[in-house]
């Protein structure tokens, strides 16, 4: 075995050991979920203000992520650096808030220095530490035990397993609150309007469809030639076929044209209703764009007629519109 191979084997072994230790650290949290976790949830659900998360060093980085996760899942939250809090930022915390303080040791000076001030404000404190008997844990209304047997670091010094456990416990808290609030995918999208997820959950067919003069349509009984000209003119790969009452009778697509050429040698005498697809796939303006994508994919089509409650065409939607919008 070459030195390079030995080195690579050692690297993989180290990575596997780290992941297993952190996996064990997260698994051990389950047995420690107790009434304090429920109490923490109750304090946050009853909170009239926001959840203020604080922590120093690596715990601070984890706390910042927990605050962001809470805020994006229906629990107003922000992060305050404990050092800055003692020098003016404490004014950001109000009696109506709840403070979630992270410290693996539970003795971090910058964090414990806030305890008298929080008591004076009457702001409820939830602690997340690795030591249930620590100063921070003892002074909290609810304590979340994120302790680990050992760090993944071979020196048992660098925060690794402990920060992973704290992050996972923060996620558990956020999800429990999310479910308790009945937070929906639409609520989540409102917090993420600029992302692809927000677009999938917020955009409707009416936001993307072609309408008015851009709606391809011909009357029932029209010569096939007229339907082909309309498809070419609008460039959407299909046209709606409208009955005398203005309702969608069917559609004629590029795919239908290929089938027509296979079946008929002379197209000059054909009318569109002889070769159109009935009733034709359709959707409504209020359908989520993501649902329209699924309908197209399930039926292997690239365009849809958009109809109102009476079955009258009001628009046309093409896969290209969905691609351009970022829905897919």
C-alpha positions as a Markdown table, in Angstrom:
| # | Residue | x | y | z |
|---|---|---|---|---|
| 1 | Unk | 0.0 | 0.0 | 0.0 |
| 2 | Unk | 1.4 | 3.4 | -1.0 |
| 3 | Unk | 1.8 | 6.3 | 1.4 |
| 4 | Unk | -0.9 | 8.2 | -0.5 |
| 5 | Unk | -3.3 | 5.4 | -0.1 |
| 6 | Unk | -2.6 | 5.1 | 3.6 |
| 7 | Unk | -3.1 | 8.8 | 4.0 |
| 8 | Unk | -6.4 | 8.6 | 2.2 |
| 9 | Unk | -7.6 | 5.7 | 4.3 |
| 10 | Unk | -6.7 | 7.6 | 7.5 |
| 11 | Unk | -8.6 | 10.7 | 6.3 |
| 12 | Unk | -11.7 | 8.6 | 5.6 |
| 13 | Unk | -11.5 | 6.8 | 8.9 |
| 14 | Unk | -11.2 | 10.2 | 10.7 |
| 15 | Unk | -14.3 | 11.5 | 8.8 |
| 16 | Unk | -16.3 | 8.3 | 9.7 |
| 17 | Unk | -15.3 | 8.6 | 13.4 |
| 18 | Unk | -16.4 | 12.2 | 13.5 |
| 19 | Unk | -19.7 | 11.5 | 11.9 |
| 20 | Unk | -20.5 | 8.6 | 14.1 |
| 21 | Unk | -19.6 | 10.5 | 17.3 |
| 22 | Unk | -21.9 | 13.4 | 16.2 |
| 23 | Unk | -24.6 | 11.0 | 15.2 |
| 24 | Unk | -24.4 | 9.4 | 18.7 |
| 25 | Unk | -24.5 | 12.9 | 20.3 |
| 26 | Unk | -27.7 | 13.7 | 18.5 |
| 27 | Unk | -29.3 | 10.3 | 19.2 |
| 28 | Unk | -28.6 | 10.8 | 23.0 |
| 29 | Unk | -30.7 | 14.0 | 23.0 |
| 30 | Unk | -33.9 | 12.0 | 22.5 |
| 31 | Unk | -33.8 | 10.4 | 25.9 |
| 32 | Unk | -33.3 | 13.8 | 27.6 |
| 33 | Unk | -36.4 | 15.4 | 26.1 |
| 34 | Unk | -38.5 | 16.1 | 29.1 |
| 35 | Unk | -40.9 | 18.6 | 30.7 |
| 36 | Unk | -38.3 | 21.4 | 30.4 |
| 37 | Unk | -38.6 | 21.1 | 26.6 |
| 38 | Unk | -42.4 | 21.4 | 26.8 |
| 39 | Unk | -42.0 | 24.3 | 29.2 |
| 40 | Unk | -39.6 | 26.1 | 26.8 |
| 41 | Unk | -42.2 | 25.6 | 24.0 |
| 42 | Unk | -45.0 | 27.0 | 26.3 |
| 43 | Unk | -42.9 | 30.1 | 27.2 |
| 44 | Unk | -42.3 | 30.8 | 23.5 |
| 45 | Unk | -45.9 | 30.2 | 22.4 |
| 46 | Unk | -47.1 | 32.6 | 25.1 |
| 47 | Unk | -44.5 | 35.2 | 24.2 |
| 48 | Unk | -46.0 | 38.5 | 23.1 |
| 49 | Unk | -42.6 | 39.7 | 21.7 |
| 50 | Unk | -39.7 | 37.9 | 20.1 |
| 51 | Unk | -37.3 | 35.1 | 21.0 |
| 52 | Unk | -33.9 | 36.7 | 21.6 |
| 53 | Unk | -31.1 | 34.2 | 21.1 |
| 54 | Unk | -27.7 | 34.8 | 22.5 |
| 55 | Unk | -24.4 | 32.9 | 22.8 |
| 56 | Unk | -20.7 | 33.5 | 22.7 |
| 57 | Unk | -18.1 | 32.0 | 20.3 |
| 58 | Unk | -19.2 | 28.8 | 18.5 |
| 59 | Unk | -22.4 | 28.8 | 20.6 |
| 60 | Unk | -23.1 | 32.2 | 19.2 |
| 61 | Unk | -22.8 | 31.0 | 15.7 |
| 62 | Unk | -25.2 | 28.1 | 16.4 |
| 63 | Unk | -27.5 | 30.6 | 18.2 |
| 64 | Unk | -27.6 | 32.8 | 15.2 |
| 65 | Unk | -28.7 | 29.9 | 13.0 |
| 66 | Unk | -31.3 | 28.9 | 15.5 |
| 67 | Unk | -32.7 | 32.4 | 15.5 |
| 68 | Unk | -32.9 | 32.4 | 11.7 |
| 69 | Unk | -34.7 | 29.1 | 11.7 |
| 70 | Unk | -37.2 | 30.2 | 14.3 |
| 71 | Unk | -37.9 | 33.4 | 12.4 |
| 72 | Unk | -38.4 | 31.6 | 9.1 |
| 73 | Unk | -40.8 | 29.1 | 10.7 |
| 74 | Unk | -43.3 | 31.4 | 12.3 |
| 75 | Unk | -41.5 | 32.4 | 15.6 |
| 76 | Unk | -40.3 | 36.0 | 15.5 |
| 77 | Unk | -36.6 | 35.9 | 16.6 |
| 78 | Unk | -33.3 | 37.6 | 16.3 |
| 79 | Unk | -29.7 | 37.1 | 17.7 |
| 80 | Unk | -28.0 | 39.4 | 20.1 |
| 81 | Unk | -24.3 | 39.2 | 20.8 |
| 82 | Unk | -23.9 | 38.9 | 24.6 |
| 83 | Unk | -20.9 | 41.1 | 24.7 |
| 84 | Unk | -22.7 | 43.9 | 22.8 |
| 85 | Unk | -25.8 | 43.4 | 25.0 |
| 86 | Unk | -23.8 | 44.5 | 28.1 |
| 87 | Unk | -22.8 | 47.7 | 26.2 |
| 88 | Unk | -26.1 | 49.0 | 24.9 |
| 89 | Unk | -27.7 | 46.2 | 22.9 |
| 90 | Unk | -29.7 | 45.0 | 26.0 |
| 91 | Unk | -32.1 | 47.7 | 25.0 |
| 92 | Unk | -33.2 | 45.5 | 22.2 |
| 93 | Unk | -34.7 | 43.1 | 24.8 |
| 94 | Unk | -38.1 | 43.9 | 26.3 |
| 95 | Unk | -40.1 | 42.3 | 29.1 |
| 96 | Unk | -42.4 | 40.8 | 26.5 |
| 97 | Unk | -39.6 | 38.8 | 24.9 |
| 98 | Unk | -38.2 | 35.4 | 25.8 |
| 99 | Unk | -34.4 | 34.9 | 25.9 |
| 100 | Unk | -32.8 | 31.7 | 24.7 |
| 101 | Unk | -29.2 | 31.6 | 25.9 |
| 102 | Unk | -26.6 | 29.0 | 24.6 |
| 103 | Unk | -23.4 | 28.1 | 26.5 |
| 104 | Unk | -21.9 | 24.6 | 26.5 |
| 105 | Unk | -20.4 | 25.1 | 29.9 |
| 106 | Unk | -23.3 | 27.2 | 31.2 |
| 107 | Unk | -20.7 | 29.4 | 32.8 |
| 108 | Unk | -19.7 | 31.8 | 29.9 |
| 109 | Unk | -19.0 | 35.1 | 31.6 |
| 110 | Unk | -20.5 | 37.3 | 28.9 |
| 111 | Unk | -23.8 | 35.3 | 29.0 |
| 112 | Unk | -24.1 | 34.9 | 32.8 |
| 113 | Unk | -23.5 | 38.6 | 33.2 |
| 114 | Unk | -26.9 | 39.1 | 31.6 |
| 115 | Unk | -28.7 | 37.2 | 34.3 |
| 116 | Unk | -29.3 | 40.0 | 36.8 |
| 117 | Unk | -30.4 | 42.3 | 34.0 |
| 118 | Unk | -32.9 | 39.8 | 32.6 |
| 119 | Unk | -34.3 | 39.2 | 36.1 |
| 120 | Unk | -34.8 | 42.9 | 36.5 |
| 121 | Unk | -36.6 | 43.1 | 33.2 |
| 122 | Unk | -38.7 | 40.1 | 34.1 |
| 123 | Unk | -37.8 | 38.5 | 30.7 |
| 124 | Unk | -38.2 | 34.7 | 30.8 |
| 125 | Unk | -35.0 | 32.7 | 30.2 |
| 126 | Unk | -34.5 | 29.4 | 28.4 |
| 127 | Unk | -31.0 | 28.0 | 28.6 |
| 128 | Unk | -29.3 | 25.4 | 26.4 |
| 129 | Unk | -26.2 | 24.0 | 28.0 |
| 130 | Unk | -24.2 | 20.8 | 28.3 |
| 131 | Unk | -24.3 | 21.0 | 32.1 |
| 132 | Unk | -27.7 | 20.9 | 33.9 |
| 133 | Unk | -26.1 | 22.1 | 37.1 |
| 134 | Unk | -24.4 | 25.1 | 35.7 |
| 135 | Unk | -25.2 | 28.7 | 36.7 |
| 136 | Unk | -27.1 | 29.4 | 33.4 |
| 137 | Unk | -29.2 | 26.3 | 33.7 |
| 138 | Unk | -30.1 | 26.9 | 37.4 |
| 139 | Unk | -31.3 | 30.4 | 36.7 |
| 140 | Unk | -33.5 | 29.5 | 33.7 |
| 141 | Unk | -37.2 | 28.9 | 33.7 |
| 142 | Unk | -36.5 | 26.0 | 31.3 |
| 143 | Unk | -33.3 | 24.2 | 30.6 |
| 144 | Unk | -32.5 | 22.3 | 27.4 |
| 145 | Unk | -29.8 | 19.7 | 28.0 |
| 146 | Unk | -27.5 | 19.6 | 24.9 |
| 147 | Unk | -24.7 | 17.8 | 26.7 |
| 148 | Unk | -22.5 | 15.3 | 24.9 |
| 149 | Unk | -20.2 | 12.5 | 26.1 |
| 150 | Unk | -17.2 | 13.8 | 24.2 |
| 151 | Unk | -16.4 | 16.1 | 21.3 |
| 152 | Unk | -15.6 | 14.6 | 17.9 |
| 153 | Unk | -12.3 | 16.5 | 18.1 |
| 154 | Unk | -9.6 | 13.9 | 19.0 |
| 155 | Unk | -8.3 | 16.3 | 21.7 |
| 156 | Unk | -11.9 | 16.6 | 23.0 |
| 157 | Unk | -11.5 | 20.3 | 22.9 |
| 158 | Unk | -12.8 | 21.9 | 19.7 |
| 159 | Unk | -16.6 | 22.4 | 19.8 |
| 160 | Unk | -17.9 | 19.7 | 17.3 |
| 161 | Unk | -20.3 | 17.2 | 18.8 |
| 162 | Unk | -21.6 | 19.8 | 21.2 |
| 163 | Unk | -22.4 | 22.4 | 18.6 |
| 164 | Unk | -24.0 | 19.8 | 16.4 |
| 165 | Unk | -26.2 | 18.7 | 19.3 |
| 166 | Unk | -27.1 | 22.2 | 20.1 |
| 167 | Unk | -28.0 | 22.9 | 16.5 |
| 168 | Unk | -30.2 | 19.8 | 16.3 |
| 169 | Unk | -31.9 | 20.6 | 19.5 |
| 170 | Unk | -32.6 | 24.1 | 18.2 |
| 171 | Unk | -34.2 | 22.5 | 15.1 |
| 172 | Unk | -36.3 | 20.3 | 17.3 |
| 173 | Unk | -37.5 | 23.3 | 19.2 |
| 174 | Unk | -38.3 | 25.2 | 15.9 |
| 175 | Unk | -40.2 | 22.3 | 14.4 |
| 176 | Unk | -42.2 | 21.6 | 17.6 |
| 177 | Unk | -43.3 | 25.3 | 17.6 |
| 178 | Unk | -44.0 | 25.2 | 13.9 |
| 179 | Unk | -46.3 | 22.3 | 14.2 |
| 180 | Unk | -48.0 | 23.7 | 17.3 |
| 181 | Unk | -48.7 | 27.0 | 15.5 |
| 182 | Unk | -50.1 | 25.1 | 12.4 |
| 183 | Unk | -47.5 | 26.8 | 10.3 |
| 184 | Unk | -48.1 | 26.0 | 6.6 |
| 185 | Unk | -46.1 | 25.9 | 3.4 |
| 186 | Unk | -47.7 | 29.1 | 2.3 |
| 187 | Unk | -46.7 | 30.8 | 5.5 |
| 188 | Unk | -43.1 | 29.6 | 4.9 |
| 189 | Unk | -43.2 | 31.0 | 1.4 |
| 190 | Unk | -44.2 | 34.4 | 2.7 |
| 191 | Unk | -40.9 | 34.5 | 4.6 |
| 192 | Unk | -38.9 | 33.3 | 1.5 |
| 193 | Unk | -40.5 | 35.3 | -1.5 |
| 194 | Unk | -37.2 | 35.6 | -3.3 |
| 195 | Unk | -36.2 | 32.0 | -3.3 |
| 196 | Unk | -37.2 | 29.2 | -5.6 |
| 197 | Unk | -39.3 | 27.6 | -2.9 |
| 198 | Unk | -41.2 | 30.9 | -2.4 |
| 199 | Unk | -41.9 | 31.0 | -6.1 |
| 200 | Unk | -43.1 | 27.5 | -6.2 |
| 201 | Unk | -45.5 | 28.2 | -3.3 |
| 202 | Unk | -46.7 | 31.7 | -4.1 |
| 203 | Unk | -46.8 | 32.0 | -7.9 |
| 204 | Unk | -50.1 | 31.1 | -9.5 |
| 205 | Unk | -51.0 | 30.3 | -13.1 |
| 206 | Unk | -52.6 | 33.7 | -13.4 |
| 207 | Unk | -49.3 | 35.3 | -12.7 |
| 208 | Unk | -47.6 | 33.6 | -15.7 |
| 209 | Unk | -50.3 | 32.9 | -18.3 |
| 210 | Unk | -50.6 | 34.5 | -21.7 |
| 211 | Unk | -54.0 | 36.2 | -22.1 |
| 212 | Unk | -55.9 | 38.6 | -24.3 |
| 213 | Unk | -54.4 | 38.9 | -27.7 |
| 214 | Unk | -51.7 | 36.4 | -26.7 |
| 215 | Unk | -54.3 | 33.6 | -26.1 |
| 216 | Unk | -54.3 | 31.2 | -29.1 |
| 217 | Unk | -57.8 | 30.2 | -30.1 |
| 218 | Unk | -59.9 | 29.3 | -33.1 |
| 219 | Unk | -63.6 | 28.5 | -33.4 |
| 220 | Unk | -65.0 | 25.0 | -33.5 |
| 221 | Unk | -65.4 | 24.0 | -37.1 |
| 222 | Unk | -62.5 | 26.2 | -38.4 |
| 223 | Unk | -60.4 | 24.8 | -41.2 |
| 224 | Unk | -57.3 | 23.0 | -39.9 |
| 225 | Unk | -55.2 | 25.5 | -41.8 |
| 226 | Unk | -56.5 | 28.3 | -39.5 |
| 227 | Unk | -55.6 | 26.3 | -36.4 |
| 228 | Unk | -52.1 | 25.8 | -37.8 |
| 229 | Unk | -51.7 | 29.5 | -38.5 |
| 230 | Unk | -52.8 | 30.3 | -35.0 |
| 231 | Unk | -50.3 | 27.9 | -33.5 |
| 232 | Unk | -47.5 | 29.5 | -35.6 |
| 233 | Unk | -48.6 | 33.0 | -34.8 |
| 234 | Unk | -48.7 | 32.6 | -31.0 |
| 235 | Unk | -45.7 | 30.3 | -30.8 |
| 236 | Unk | -47.1 | 28.3 | -27.8 |
| 237 | Unk | -47.3 | 24.9 | -29.6 |
| 238 | Unk | -51.1 | 24.7 | -29.3 |
| 239 | Unk | -54.4 | 26.5 | -29.8 |
| 240 | Unk | -57.7 | 26.4 | -27.9 |
| 241 | Unk | -60.7 | 25.4 | -29.9 |
| 242 | Unk | -63.8 | 27.3 | -28.7 |
| 243 | Unk | -67.4 | 26.2 | -29.0 |
| 244 | Unk | -70.3 | 28.7 | -29.9 |
| 245 | Unk | -70.9 | 29.4 | -26.2 |
| 246 | Unk | -67.2 | 30.5 | -25.8 |
| 247 | Unk | -66.2 | 27.3 | -23.8 |
| 248 | Unk | -63.2 | 25.2 | -24.4 |
| 249 | Unk | -64.2 | 22.3 | -26.7 |
| 250 | Unk | -60.7 | 20.9 | -27.1 |
| 251 | Unk | -57.1 | 21.8 | -28.0 |
| 252 | Unk | -55.0 | 21.2 | -31.1 |
| 253 | Unk | -51.2 | 20.8 | -30.5 |
| 254 | Unk | -48.0 | 20.2 | -32.4 |
| 255 | Unk | -48.3 | 16.6 | -31.3 |
| 256 | Unk | -51.8 | 16.4 | -32.8 |
| 257 | Unk | -50.4 | 17.7 | -36.0 |
| 258 | Unk | -47.9 | 14.8 | -36.2 |
| 259 | Unk | -50.7 | 12.3 | -35.6 |
| 260 | Unk | -52.8 | 14.0 | -38.2 |
| 261 | Unk | -50.0 | 13.7 | -40.8 |
| 262 | Unk | -49.8 | 10.0 | -40.0 |
| 263 | Unk | -53.6 | 9.4 | -40.5 |
| 264 | Unk | -54.4 | 11.8 | -43.4 |
| 265 | Unk | -52.7 | 12.3 | -46.7 |
| 266 | Unk | -54.9 | 15.3 | -47.6 |
| 267 | Unk | -55.3 | 18.0 | -44.9 |
| 268 | Unk | -57.0 | 20.6 | -47.1 |
| 269 | Unk | -60.5 | 19.5 | -46.3 |
| 270 | Unk | -60.1 | 18.8 | -42.6 |
| 271 | Unk | -61.6 | 21.0 | -39.9 |
| 272 | Unk | -60.0 | 21.3 | -36.5 |
| 273 | Unk | -62.7 | 19.6 | -34.6 |
| 274 | Unk | -62.1 | 16.4 | -36.6 |
| 275 | Unk | -58.5 | 16.0 | -35.3 |
| 276 | Unk | -58.4 | 18.0 | -32.0 |
| 277 | Unk | -57.9 | 16.5 | -28.6 |
| 278 | Unk | -61.0 | 16.5 | -26.4 |
| 279 | Unk | -61.6 | 17.7 | -23.8 |
| 280 | Unk | -58.0 | 18.8 | -23.6 |
| 281 | Unk | -55.9 | 19.3 | -20.5 |
| 282 | Unk | -56.8 | 22.5 | -18.7 |
| 283 | Unk | -56.2 | 24.3 | -15.4 |
| 284 | Unk | -57.6 | 27.3 | -13.6 |
| 285 | Unk | -56.0 | 30.8 | -13.0 |
| 286 | Unk | -55.9 | 30.2 | -9.2 |
| 287 | Unk | -53.9 | 26.9 | -9.5 |
| 288 | Unk | -50.4 | 27.1 | -8.1 |
| 289 | Unk | -47.8 | 27.2 | -10.8 |
| 290 | Unk | -46.1 | 24.2 | -9.2 |
| 291 | Unk | -49.3 | 22.2 | -9.6 |
| 292 | Unk | -49.4 | 23.2 | -13.3 |
| 293 | Unk | -45.9 | 21.9 | -13.7 |
| 294 | Unk | -46.9 | 18.5 | -12.2 |
| 295 | Unk | -49.9 | 18.3 | -14.5 |
| 296 | Unk | -47.7 | 19.0 | -17.5 |
| 297 | Unk | -45.1 | 16.4 | -16.4 |
| 298 | Unk | -47.7 | 13.8 | -15.6 |
| 299 | Unk | -49.3 | 14.1 | -19.1 |
| 300 | Unk | -46.0 | 14.8 | -21.0 |
| 301 | Unk | -47.3 | 18.1 | -22.4 |
| 302 | Unk | -45.7 | 21.5 | -22.6 |
| 303 | Unk | -48.7 | 23.8 | -22.6 |
| 304 | Unk | -52.1 | 24.1 | -20.9 |
| 305 | Unk | -55.3 | 26.0 | -21.5 |
| 306 | Unk | -56.4 | 28.1 | -18.6 |
| 307 | Unk | -60.2 | 28.3 | -18.1 |
| 308 | Unk | -62.5 | 30.1 | -15.8 |
| 309 | Unk | -65.3 | 28.4 | -13.7 |
| 310 | Unk | -67.6 | 28.3 | -16.7 |
| 311 | Unk | -64.9 | 26.5 | -18.9 |
| 312 | Unk | -64.2 | 29.6 | -20.9 |
| 313 | Unk | -60.5 | 30.1 | -21.9 |
| 314 | Unk | -58.9 | 33.0 | -20.2 |
| 315 | Unk | -55.2 | 32.2 | -20.8 |
| 316 | Unk | -52.5 | 29.8 | -21.9 |
| 317 | Unk | -49.5 | 28.6 | -20.0 |
| 318 | Unk | -46.3 | 27.2 | -21.5 |
| 319 | Unk | -43.5 | 25.3 | -19.8 |
| 320 | Unk | -41.1 | 28.0 | -21.0 |
| 321 | Unk | -43.0 | 30.5 | -18.8 |
| 322 | Unk | -42.5 | 28.2 | -15.8 |
| 323 | Unk | -38.8 | 27.8 | -16.5 |
| 324 | Unk | -38.3 | 31.6 | -16.9 |
| 325 | Unk | -40.1 | 32.3 | -13.6 |
| 326 | Unk | -37.8 | 30.0 | -11.7 |
| 327 | Unk | -40.7 | 27.7 | -10.6 |
| 328 | Unk | -38.8 | 24.7 | -12.1 |
